[in-house]
Amino acid sequence: MGRYRRALPPGTVHRVGGNGFCGCSRRKLLLILQERARELGVALLFEADIDDEARFADADLVVLADGINSRFREKYIAHFQPEVDVRSNMFAWMGSTRPLDAFTFIFSGNRVGPFIAHAYQYEVGRSTWIFETDPKTFKRAGLRA
Ligand SMILES: Cc1cc2nc3c(=O)[nH]c(=O)nc-3n(C[C@H](O)[C@H](O)[C@H](O)COP(=O)(O)OP(=O)(O)OC[C@H]3O[C@@H](n4cnc5c(N)ncnc54)[C@H](O)[C@@H]3O)c2cc1C
């Protein structure tokens, strides 16, 4: 804590400009992918919970991409042998309409410890804000996961 205060006084803001950045909202990306799939003749099926891949038994290829908590990765854990490395820092990931013209890192802190914000604009009028702290500071601040 003392070392943190000496190295990075609360209120320090670093702006990192000049990097090329290409981004869009998740919604826009998904719409682009859906449009391309339709062009290729793919039948899109939404809001269908797949609990048994056996329904695709006659398919040539099945791609399962069910996210970070993949139930199929768990089901086939012996085959895929995934390595999951859970780290300890705590994050809150938020969206804002505040414009930013550079990657922005804000170092803040009070008597409980350091908090860091990483923020960047990904499209006009939309920016992502990630607030991060270590588990001890999180607990001292009275926060609960
Ligand atoms: C808050 C946040 C911000 C992020 N910001 C960025 C960023 O700025 N840039 C970046 O590159 N990455 C970012 N990421 C990471 C990025 O979102 C992920 O890496 C990416 O979405 C992973 O894609 P995926 O297709 O593997 O899984 P997902 O996007 O999670 O997609 C999995 C899909 O499978 C569906 N599904 C799950 N189970 C079933 C089931 N049984 N039946 C049917 N459907 C099912 C889910 O509903 C979901 O639609 C961010 C992540 C978060 C949480």
The ligand as an SDF file (V2000), in Angstrom:
LIG
                    3D

 53 58  0  0  0  0  0  0  0  0999 V2000
  -17.6440   -7.2770  -20.1820 C   0  0  0  0  0  0  0  0  0  0  0  0
  -16.7620   -7.8580  -21.2540 C   0  0  0  0  0  0  0  0  0  0  0  0
  -16.0610   -7.0240  -22.1250 C   0  0  0  0  0  0  0  0  0  0  0  0
  -15.2590   -7.5580  -23.1240 C   0  0  0  0  0  0  0  0  0  0  0  0
  -14.6050   -6.7080  -23.9730 N   0  0  0  0  0  0  0  0  0  0  0  0
  -13.8940   -7.2130  -24.9960 C   0  0  0  0  0  0  0  0  0  0  0  0
  -13.2600   -6.3570  -25.9470 C   0  0  0  0  0  0  0  0  0  0  0  0
  -13.3210   -5.1350  -25.8340 O   0  0  0  0  0  0  0  0  0  0  0  0
  -12.5840   -6.9180  -26.9590 N   0  0  0  0  0  0  0  0  0  0  0  0
  -12.4930   -8.2880  -27.1090 C   0  0  0  0  0  0  0  0  0  0  0  0
  -11.8830   -8.7430  -28.0700 O   0  0  0  0  0  0  0  0  0  0  0  0
  -13.0550   -9.1120  -26.2220 N   0  0  0  0  0  0  0  0  0  0  0  0
  -13.7510   -8.6180  -25.1760 C   0  0  0  0  0  0  0  0  0  0  0  0
  -14.3320   -9.4750  -24.2760 N   0  0  0  0  0  0  0  0  0  0  0  0
  -14.1180  -10.9050  -24.4420 C   0  0  0  0  0  0  0  0  0  0  0  0
  -15.0650  -11.4800  -25.5040 C   0  0  0  0  0  0  0  0  0  0  0  0
  -16.3970  -11.0740  -25.2350 O   0  0  0  0  0  0  0  0  0  0  0  0
  -14.9870  -13.0000  -25.4670 C   0  0  0  0  0  0  0  0  0  0  0  0
  -13.6340  -13.4030  -25.6150 O   0  0  0  0  0  0  0  0  0  0  0  0
  -15.8230  -13.5890  -26.5910 C   0  0  0  0  0  0  0  0  0  0  0  0
  -17.1590  -13.1740  -26.4790 O   0  0  0  0  0  0  0  0  0  0  0  0
  -15.7720  -15.1040  -26.5320 C   0  0  0  0  0  0  0  0  0  0  0  0
  -16.5370  -15.5850  -27.6210 O   0  0  0  0  0  0  0  0  0  0  0  0
  -17.1700  -17.0100  -27.6090 P   0  0  0  0  0  0  0  0  0  0  0  0
  -17.8870  -17.1700  -28.9090 O   0  0  0  0  0  0  0  0  0  0  0  0
  -16.1350  -18.0190  -27.2350 O   0  0  0  0  0  0  0  0  0  0  0  0
  -18.2170  -17.0120  -26.3920 O   0  0  0  0  0  0  0  0  0  0  0  0
  -19.4980  -16.1150  -26.1440 P   0  0  0  0  0  0  0  0  0  0  0  0
  -19.3970  -14.7760  -26.7950 O   0  0  0  0  0  0  0  0  0  0  0  0
  -19.7420  -16.1790  -24.6650 O   0  0  0  0  0  0  0  0  0  0  0  0
  -20.6420  -16.8950  -26.9090 O   0  0  0  0  0  0  0  0  0  0  0  0
  -21.1540  -18.1430  -26.4500 C   0  0  0  0  0  0  0  0  0  0  0  0
  -22.5930  -18.2430  -26.9080 C   0  0  0  0  0  0  0  0  0  0  0  0
  -23.0660  -19.5610  -26.6780 O   0  0  0  0  0  0  0  0  0  0  0  0
  -24.3700  -19.4800  -26.1560 C   0  0  0  0  0  0  0  0  0  0  0  0
  -24.6150  -20.7130  -25.4070 N   0  0  0  0  0  0  0  0  0  0  0  0
  -24.0230  -21.1440  -24.2670 C   0  0  0  0  0  0  0  0  0  0  0  0
  -24.4970  -22.3420  -23.9020 N   0  0  0  0  0  0  0  0  0  0  0  0
  -25.4170  -22.6720  -24.8300 C   0  0  0  0  0  0  0  0  0  0  0  0
  -26.2810  -23.8120  -25.0070 C   0  0  0  0  0  0  0  0  0  0  0  0
  -26.2700  -24.8610  -24.1870 N   0  0  0  0  0  0  0  0  0  0  0  0
  -27.1290  -23.8310  -26.0690 N   0  0  0  0  0  0  0  0  0  0  0  0
  -27.1350  -22.7920  -26.9440 C   0  0  0  0  0  0  0  0  0  0  0  0
  -26.3580  -21.6990  -26.8530 N   0  0  0  0  0  0  0  0  0  0  0  0
  -25.5030  -21.6500  -25.7960 C   0  0  0  0  0  0  0  0  0  0  0  0
  -24.3750  -18.2340  -25.2880 C   0  0  0  0  0  0  0  0  0  0  0  0
  -25.6950  -17.7730  -25.0840 O   0  0  0  0  0  0  0  0  0  0  0  0
  -23.5400  -17.2900  -26.1540 C   0  0  0  0  0  0  0  0  0  0  0  0
  -24.3450  -16.6270  -27.1030 O   0  0  0  0  0  0  0  0  0  0  0  0
  -15.1240   -8.9580  -23.2440 C   0  0  0  0  0  0  0  0  0  0  0  0
  -15.8150   -9.7970  -22.3580 C   0  0  0  0  0  0  0  0  0  0  0  0
  -16.6270   -9.2620  -21.3830 C   0  0  0  0  0  0  0  0  0  0  0  0
  -17.3740  -10.1830  -20.4280 C   0  0  0  0  0  0  0  0  0  0  0  0
  1  2  1  0
  2  3  1  0
  2 52  2  0
  3  4  2  0
  4  5  1  0
  4 50  1  0
  5  6  2  0
  6  7  1  0
  6 13  1  0
  7  8  2  0
  7  9  1  0
  9 10  1  0
 10 11  2  0
 10 12  1  0
 12 13  2  0
 13 14  1  0
 14 15  1  0
 14 50  1  0
 15 16  1  0
 16 17  1  0
 16 18  1  0
 18 19  1  0
 18 20  1  0
 20 21  1  0
 20 22  1  0
 22 23  1  0
 23 24  1  0
 24 25  2  0
 24 26  1  0
 24 27  1  0
 27 28  1  0
 28 29  2  0
 28 30  1  0
 28 31  1  0
 31 32  1  0
 32 33  1  0
 33 34  1  0
 33 48  1  0
 34 35  1  0
 35 36  1  0
 35 46  1  0
 36 37  1  0
 36 45  1  0
 37 38  2  0
 38 39  1  0
 39 40  1  0
 39 45  2  0
 40 41  1  0
 40 42  2  0
 42 43  1  0
 43 44  2  0
 44 45  1  0
 46 47  1  0
 46 48  1  0
 48 49  1  0
 50 51  2  0
 51 52  1  0
 52 53  1  0
M  END
$$$$
